[in-house]
Amino acid sequence: MNQIADQRVVLSSRPKGVPRAEHFSIEECIIEGPKSGQVLIKNEYWSIDPAMRGWANDAPNYLPPVELGAPMRSFAVGRVVESHHGDYQAGDIVTGMFNWQTYTVCDASVIDRKVDDGDLPNSLALGVLGLNGVTAYFGLLDICDPQEGETVVVSTAAGSVGSVVGQIAKIKGCRTVGITSSNEKAQMCVEQFGYDAVIRYTHDNVADKIRQYCPNGVDCYFDNTCGPISDAVMTHLAMGARITICGTASLTDWDPLPIGPRNHRQLLVARARLQGFLVLDHRERYHEAFAQLATWVREGSLTYREHILDGIDKAPAAIQMLYDGTNTGKLLVRVPD
């Protein structure tokens, strides 16, 4: 293919905080086919992740902000249409940072991996068998190091990362307490993801419920939110507690950074360890996590839930759904053929 008709969703204006539909526009364009060392990919699904807020904002981050007028940065999974690289052939299913576009022409180095779990849906490569699952795997097992019989608390417990964290903790013999928003998600946490207890931060006094559900304190806390929820958890740490800081979803504005209650005293008294976690730091071990997660899915000990939006016109408003809490599973956009 020399030229390909492409559709893409571009960042058309700079958000301050959560990106909304008005910050994006849909464009049609013609792209050049792949050259030597490159691959042409027809994307099947785009991933919607909390990190996209940071990528769209013009604020210090671990990756530079998406340029205005450029396709929105996004992980995606797709099928190789044409390849000029020896490692890939037409028909291969691959995943990587392919952005919000129907077709991606990229150097082979942009591809993260071939998806060879042929008995499982390709979409899982963006969720439980993708970076969400890998984040849960290393963020919990490497940082929190949960031990059998310990109590693990997880915020955004019904989310694409939190739901996997809770299930891995159960596999490891822990007692799990989830924090989520609605009655519907609380029910999901118990019935689908196996949590022993659930706190609804929109209805419950989180600190009181932590005392009730964690009478011996919190041994491990997987934090996806920061803010008042985490402040409440920090008041009831067990001796030697371990805390993974994975996300800060409750902070809608980073300029200036909000100053909340100080937790230094709680950390000191409990001799607790608090550590920031970024999954990209574990690239060399992704294969370990993918293999174990796929085994657990096939065995039925690890379940998942997807929330799929059909059509690229659904993408501009999708990031906002994560922060409004209206998605009911791993949020994806299905790219039409």
N, C-alpha and C positions, 0 to 999 in steps of 0.2 A: 504494500500500500504506500503510495507516495504522499497522498493527502487524505486526511480523515476529518469528517464533520464531527465537531465535538460540542457538547454543552457543559457549562461549568457554572458553579456558584462562587462569585467573587466577593471579597470584602470591599464594599463600596464606600463605607464611612467608618470612622474609628469609634468604637464604643468606649464608654467609661463604666466599667463594671460588666454586667452580664450582656453579651451580644444578643440583639433581638432581630426580628425579621427585617426591620428597616435598615439595618446595617449591611444587608447583602443584596445582591442583584444577580439575576440569571442571564447569562450571555451565551450566544452561539458563535462559534469560531471555526476556523480551519487550522488543523495542526499538521505538521510534517510527520511523515512516517519514520520508523526507527532507522538509525544509522548503525554502523559497526559498533558492537558492544552494547547496543540498546535493545529494549524489549517494548512491544506494544501490548497493552493490557486493556481489556474491556472490563470495567469495574462492575461488580455485582451488588456489593453493599458498601455503604459508607458508615463508619463508626461515629457516634456522637458521644463525646467524653467531656467531663468537667474541665480537663486541662485546656480545652479549646477557648475558654474564657481568657486564660492567660496569654494564649497565642494571638488572640485578636486585639488585646489591649496594648497600648504603648507604655509598658511598664517593665522594670527589670525582671527577667525571668531566665530560666535555664535554656531557652531557645529564643532567638530574636523574634520580634512580632511579625505577623504576616503583613506583607506590603499591601497598601491600598491598590485595588485593581487586580490583585493576584487571586487565584483560586484559594479558597479556605483550606488551610492545612488540616488533614484528616487521615487517619488510618483507614485502609480499605482492603477488601479482598476481591480478586477478579481472576479472569481467565486469560492466559497468554494467547494473543491472536497471531502475532508474528514475532519471531526472535532472531536477532543477529548476535547471539551470545551462546556459547557452547553448553552452558549449564542449564538452559531453558529451551523448551520446545513448545510449539503450538499445542494448546489444550491443557498445559500445566495450570493448576490453581496456585496462586501466589498471594502473599499479603505484604503490605508495607505502607509507607507514607505516600499514598498515591493522590491525596487531595480530593476535593469535591469536584470531580469532573467525570464524564462518562467514559472517556478514554484517557489513558496515561501512557506517554512515551517517556521512558526513563532509562538511565544507565542501570545495568544489572545490580550495581552496588546498592541501589535504593530498595531493592527487594529484601525483605527480612527473611523470608523462608518460603519453601514450597509447602503447600498444605496437602499432606498425604493421608489424612484421616478419611478415606473415601467412604467409609460406612457411616460417617457423621455429617450433618449439614455444614456447608461451607461457611455459613454465617457464624458458626461457633469460633472460627479463627479470629473474630473480633471481640469475642466475649469470654466465655469460660475457658476456651482453648486459645485465647489471645492474650493481649497485654493485661486485660482485666483479671483473668485467672492467674497470670504470672505475677501480677502485683500482689494479689492476695497470698499467693504461695510464698514468695520470698519475704514480703512485708510481715507476714505472720510468723513463718517458721524461722527465718534468719534473725529478725529483729526482736520479736517477742519471745521466741523460743518457748512455746507453751508446753507445760508438762501435764501428764495425766492427772486428773483430779482438780486442776486449777480452774479458776473462773476467768473467762474471756468476755470482755464487753466490746461491742462493735457498734459504731455509729453509722448512719445510713445503711442499716442492716439488711434492707431489702434490695439494695442497689446491686449493680453488676459486679462490684468489687466486694462489698460487704457481705452479700449472700454467699459468696465463695469462701470468704474468711470464716464465717460462722460454721460452714459445713466442714472445712478442713479442721477447725478446732474440735468439732465433734468426732471426726475420724481419729484425732489424736487423744480422745478420751477426756476432753474438757467439758465443763459446764459453760453454756453460752447464754449471754444476755444481749439482746439486740435493742437498738434505739432507732425508731423510725417515726413517721409522721402520722399516718392515718390508721383507722381500724382495718381497712382493706389490706394495707401493707403489713400490719401487725399479724393478721391472720395468715398471710403468705409466709411470714417469718417462722411461724410455728408449724404450719401444716406442710409447707414445701421445703423449708430450709432447716427445720429441726431445732430451732432455738428453744431453750428451756424456759425462758421468760422474755417478755418484750415490754419496752417502755415507749409510750407515745409522747413525744416531747410537746405536741400541740395540745394534749389533754392532761398529762401527768406532771407532777412536780418531780423533775428528773432526780434531784438529790435525794428526795425521800424514797423514791423507788430503788435507787442504787443501794441505799442502806437496807431496804427490805429484801432485795433479790441477791445482794452480795454481802451477807452478814459477816463474812470473814475478810472482806475487802476485795478489791479488783486486782487480780494478779497480772492480767494483760489487757491493755486497752488499744484497740486499733481505731485510730482517730481519722475520720474522713471529713470532719466538719470544723473543728476549732470552735471558738466562741463560747456562749453560755452553756451549751451541752457539755463541752469538755471541761469547763470550769467546775460543773457539778460532779463529773466523774472524778476529777482530781482531788476532791475532798474526801474520797473514800478509797485510797490506794492501800493495797496490802504491802507488807514488808517485802522489799526487793521487786516491786512491780516494774514491768517493762511496757513502754508506750511507743507505738509506731505513729509518727505524724505522716500520714499519707495524703491528706487533702485539707483544704480550708474552705469548704463550700459555704459556710455561714458568713464569710467575709465578702460582702458584695462590692466593697470599694477598698482599694489598697493604698489610696493616696488622700489623706495620710493613713498610715496603718493604725487601726483601732487599738487602744490601750485598755485592757480589761484587768480583771483580778490577777494578782501575782500568784504563781503556783510554786515559786521557789521553795517555800517553807514545806509544802506537802512533799515535794521531791526529796528534800533533805531528810525529813523525819523518816520517810519510808525507804530511804536509800534507793530510790527508784531511778530508772534509766529512761530518758526520753530521747528519741532519735528520729530525725527526718529521714524520709525514704523516697527514693526516685527509682522507678523500675529500670530506667535506661542504664543505670549503673551495673546491671546484672546481665547484660547482653550475652556474655560468654557462657552463661549457664541456662539460657532460655530452654535449650533442648531438654534439660533435666526436668524442668517444670512441665513442658508440653507433654512429655511421655507419661509422667505420673498423673497429670490432670485427665488425660484421655483415658487412662486405665480406670480411674475412679468413675468417669462418666459411663464407660461401658459396663462397669460393675453395678452401676445404679446407686453408688454411695455419694455421688456428686450430681445434683440436679441443677437445672438452669431455667430461666424464663426470659423470653425475648419480647420486645415491643418494637414492631417493625412498621415504619411509615412508608407508604408506597408513593414513589415519584419524587423527582429532584425538587419539585416546588415545595415539598414539605421540609426541606433542609433548613431554609433561613430561620424558621421559628423553633427548630429542634433543640438548640442549646438552651434556650430559655426554659423548655420543658424540664430539663434536669434540675434547674434551680427552683422551679415552681413545684417540683415533686409530682408532676402529673404523669410521668412515665411509670409503667408497671413491669419493668424488666429491662434487660440490656437494650438501649435505644439504638436503632439502626435505621438507615434509609435504604430502601431497595431501589436500585438503579434500573430503569426499564431497559429491555432489549432494544 
